[in-house]
Amino acid sequence: MAQELKTTERRAPSKLDGGEPTHSRPVFVPRTDIYETEDNVVVLVDMPGVASEGVDITLEKRTLAIRGYATDQQHDNYRQIYAEYGAGNYERVFTLSEDIDRDSIEASQKNGVLRLVLPKAAPAKARKIQLKMA
């Protein structure tokens, strides 16, 4: 399952593919770490400000789409004077290989990091095919 990974440095808001967004917030491509163990492929997606209720993960055929909807942080009696990043939502799409067991994918979130565990599918076992007489 050796595949080449390409790293990109550009991190700019992107437009949603298809349809129009229902809000005017920018959509960011979240930074993601992917590593492989003996039995799994693990994907760590950084989505600060996204609560577990704001995470949407869909799998259609071989396309895994991850969306995170961040909530605005409003603090009473405070005035923001500096922000390291702008508020926005997150979207990332991956194409899975046939080597992934799509029925056993697990997801969890802690401290703004979404963790997906993609189990590798067991190799197909050789079997004998019986000939039926007509």
Solvent accessible surface area in square Angstrom, and as a share of the most:
residue,aa,sasa,rsa
1,M,90,0.40
2,A,108,0.84
3,Q,115,0.51
4,E,173,0.78
5,L,131,0.65
6,K,179,0.76
7,T,113,0.66
8,T,69,0.40
9,E,132,0.59
10,R,195,0.71
11,R,82,0.30
12,A,33,0.26
13,P,78,0.49
14,S,50,0.32
15,K,187,0.79
16,L,56,0.28
17,D,131,0.68
18,G,65,0.63
19,G,71,0.69
20,E,158,0.71
21,P,74,0.47
22,T,134,0.78
23,H,71,0.32
24,S,117,0.76
25,R,58,0.21
26,P,55,0.35
27,V,11,0.06
28,F,51,0.21
29,V,45,0.26
30,P,3,0.02
31,R,131,0.48
32,T,28,0.16
33,D,90,0.47
34,I,63,0.32
35,Y,94,0.36
36,E,96,0.43
37,T,59,0.34
38,E,157,0.70
39,D,94,0.49
40,N,40,0.21
41,V,13,0.08
42,V,3,0.02
43,V,4,0.02
44,L,45,0.23
45,V,0,0.00
46,D,62,0.32
47,M,0,0.00
48,P,58,0.37
49,G,37,0.35
50,V,9,0.05
51,A,46,0.35
52,S,77,0.50
53,E,154,0.69
54,G,14,0.13
55,V,33,0.19
56,D,55,0.28
57,I,58,0.29
58,T,65,0.38
59,L,66,0.33
60,E,127,0.57
61,K,173,0.73
62,R,95,0.35
63,T,59,0.34
64,L,3,0.01
65,A,9,0.07
66,I,1,0.00
67,R,68,0.25
68,G,0,0.00
69,Y,91,0.35
70,A,13,0.10
71,T,83,0.48
72,D,86,0.45
73,Q,119,0.53
74,Q,152,0.68
75,H,119,0.53
76,D,120,0.62
77,N,156,0.80
78,Y,175,0.67
79,R,200,0.73
80,Q,133,0.59
81,I,145,0.74
82,Y,159,0.61
83,A,56,0.43
84,E,147,0.66
85,Y,140,0.53
86,G,46,0.44
87,A,60,0.46
88,G,3,0.03
89,N,5,0.03
90,Y,22,0.08
91,E,21,0.09
92,R,55,0.20
93,V,73,0.42
94,F,35,0.15
95,T,100,0.58
96,L,11,0.05
97,S,20,0.13
98,E,111,0.50
99,D,63,0.33
100,I,9,0.05
101,D,49,0.25
102,R,84,0.31
103,D,142,0.74
104,S,49,0.31
105,I,43,0.22
106,E,116,0.52
107,A,58,0.45
108,S,65,0.42
109,Q,49,0.22
110,K,151,0.64
111,N,136,0.70
112,G,18,0.17
113,V,50,0.29
114,L,4,0.02
115,R,99,0.36
116,L,1,0.00
117,V,21,0.12
118,L,4,0.02
119,P,27,0.17
120,K,58,0.25
121,A,45,0.35
122,A,90,0.70
123,P,119,0.75
124,A,106,0.82
125,K,182,0.77
126,A,111,0.86
127,R,191,0.70
128,K,164,0.70
129,I,134,0.68
130,Q,133,0.59
131,L,149,0.74
132,K,181,0.77
133,M,167,0.75
134,A,155,1.20
